[in-house]
Amino acid sequence: MTESSLLQSFVMVAKYIPQLITSKVGMVVSDREKWLVSYSIPELAKQVVVGERIKPGSAVYQAMQKRQRVVVEVAKEVYGIPYIAVSMPIIENGEVVGAVAIHESLERKETLLMAAQQLSNSATELASSIQSILAQAEELAASGKFLKDLALQANQQVSETDTVVRFIHDVA
């Protein structure tokens, strides 16, 4: 297959593009059949081997088949690392000559999501504990009111007893 100038341009700049992006990304370029260049993130380096055929279903394969940009999110279970691949076909003179893809690790995103879930769970437990403490405080307040009422009644009865004792004392 003859290399197009546009395809060659992508091959030449592929190693620089990931360096311009602050997150953990890699870049790959293929012709219609095989990988031409791979600057993958280390966890995916074994998946894209220069010179090997493109796997059907890969992001670049899909982009070439659909002749449009595709976004594929790959779960951690597939290659041991969650990532997202964005690929677009390289079209020259109306013909698909290859594809380019950038893949980004989603490990940080998943770590943040797990931390957020743990915070949410902790907040739920905290709210439950606060509800329990509030219920106990209400129960203590009710018990305190009951004891206060009993003390008032006892005080009233002591006053009445004092009155009776004074009356008996006065009579005697």
C-alpha positions in Angstrom: 0.0 0.0 0.0 1.4 3.4 -0.9 1.7 5.8 2.0 -0.3 9.1 1.7 1.3 12.3 2.7 -1.4 13.0 5.3 -0.9 9.5 6.8 2.9 10.1 6.9 2.3 13.5 8.6 0.4 11.7 11.4 3.2 9.2 11.7 5.7 11.9 12.1 3.9 13.9 14.8 2.4 10.9 16.7 5.2 10.9 19.3 4.8 14.6 20.1 1.0 14.8 20.5 0.8 12.8 23.9 3.5 15.1 25.3 1.2 18.1 24.7 -1.6 16.7 26.8 -1.4 16.9 30.6 -3.3 13.6 31.3 -2.0 10.1 30.7 -2.5 9.5 27.0 -1.1 7.5 24.1 -1.3 7.8 20.3 -1.4 5.2 17.6 -1.5 5.5 13.8 -2.4 2.7 11.3 -2.9 2.3 7.6 -5.9 0.2 6.5 -4.3 -3.0 7.6 -1.6 -2.7 10.3 -0.2 -0.5 13.0 2.4 2.0 11.7 3.3 3.7 14.9 2.4 3.3 18.6 3.1 5.6 21.5 0.8 3.9 23.8 0.6 4.3 27.5 2.7 1.6 29.2 -0.3 -0.5 30.3 -1.5 -0.8 26.7 1.9 -1.1 24.9 1.6 -4.9 24.4 -1.8 -4.5 22.8 -0.6 -2.4 19.9 2.5 -3.8 18.2 3.9 -1.9 15.2 3.6 -4.1 12.1 0.8 -6.3 13.4 -2.7 -6.3 11.9 -5.4 -4.2 13.3 -7.9 -6.1 15.3 -11.5 -5.9 14.1 -13.6 -4.0 16.7 -10.7 -1.8 17.7 -11.3 2.0 17.7 -9.3 2.6 14.5 -11.0 -0.3 12.8 -14.4 1.2 13.7 -13.4 4.7 12.6 -12.2 3.4 9.2 -15.4 1.3 8.7 -17.7 4.1 9.7 -15.6 6.8 8.0 -16.1 9.0 11.1 -14.8 9.8 14.5 -15.6 7.1 17.1 -15.2 7.1 20.9 -14.8 3.8 22.6 -14.7 3.3 26.4 -12.9 0.1 27.4 -13.5 -1.5 30.8 -10.7 -2.4 33.1 -11.5 -6.1 32.7 -10.4 -6.1 29.0 -6.8 -5.0 29.3 -6.3 -4.5 33.0 -6.7 -0.7 32.7 -9.8 1.3 32.0 -9.3 3.7 29.1 -11.1 5.7 26.5 -10.0 5.7 22.8 -11.0 8.4 20.4 -10.2 7.6 16.8 -10.8 9.1 13.4 -10.2 7.9 9.9 -7.5 9.5 7.8 -9.2 10.3 4.5 -7.3 11.5 1.5 -8.8 12.2 -1.9 -12.1 10.6 -0.6 -10.4 7.4 0.3 -9.7 6.0 3.8 -5.9 5.5 4.0 -5.7 4.8 7.7 -6.7 6.0 11.1 -5.3 7.8 14.2 -6.4 7.2 17.8 -5.6 8.8 21.1 -6.3 6.7 24.2 -6.5 8.0 27.6 -6.3 6.1 30.9 -9.4 6.4 33.1 -7.6 5.1 36.2 -7.6 8.5 37.8 -11.3 9.0 37.0 -12.2 5.6 38.4 -10.1 6.3 41.5 -11.9 9.6 42.0 -15.3 7.9 41.5 -14.4 5.2 44.0 -13.4 7.9 46.5 -16.6 9.8 45.8 -18.6 6.6 46.4 -16.8 6.0 49.7 -17.4 9.6 50.8 -21.1 9.2 49.9 -21.3 5.9 51.9 -19.5 7.7 54.9 -21.9 10.6 54.6 -24.9 8.2 54.6 -23.5 6.4 57.7 -22.9 9.7 59.4 -26.4 10.9 58.7 -27.8 7.6 60.1 -25.6 8.1 63.2 -26.8 11.7 63.6 -30.4 10.5 63.3 -29.8 7.9 66.0 -28.2 10.5 68.3 -31.0 12.9 67.7 -33.6 10.2 68.6 -31.7 9.4 71.8 -31.5 13.1 72.6 -35.2 13.4 72.2 -35.7 10.4 74.4 -33.4 11.9 77.1 -35.3 15.2 76.8 -38.6 13.4 77.3 -37.1 11.5 80.3 -35.8 14.7 81.8 -39.2 16.4 81.4 -40.8 13.4 83.1 -38.3 13.5 86.0 -38.9 17.3 86.3 -42.6 16.7 86.5 -42.1 14.0 89.2 -39.9 16.3 91.2 -42.5 19.1 91.0 -45.1 16.6 92.2 -42.9 15.4 95.0 -42.2 19.0 96.0 -45.9 19.7 96.0 -46.6 16.7 98.2 -43.8 17.7 100.6 -45.4 21.2 100.8 -48.8 19.6 101.5 -47.2 17.4 104.2 -45.5 20.4 105.8 -48.9 22.1 105.9 -50.5 19.0 107.6 -47.5 18.8 110.1 -47.9 22.5 110.9 -51.6 22.1 111.4 -51.0 19.1 113.8 -48.3 21.0 115.6 -50.7 24.0 116.0 -53.5 21.8 117.3 -51.3 20.0 119.8 
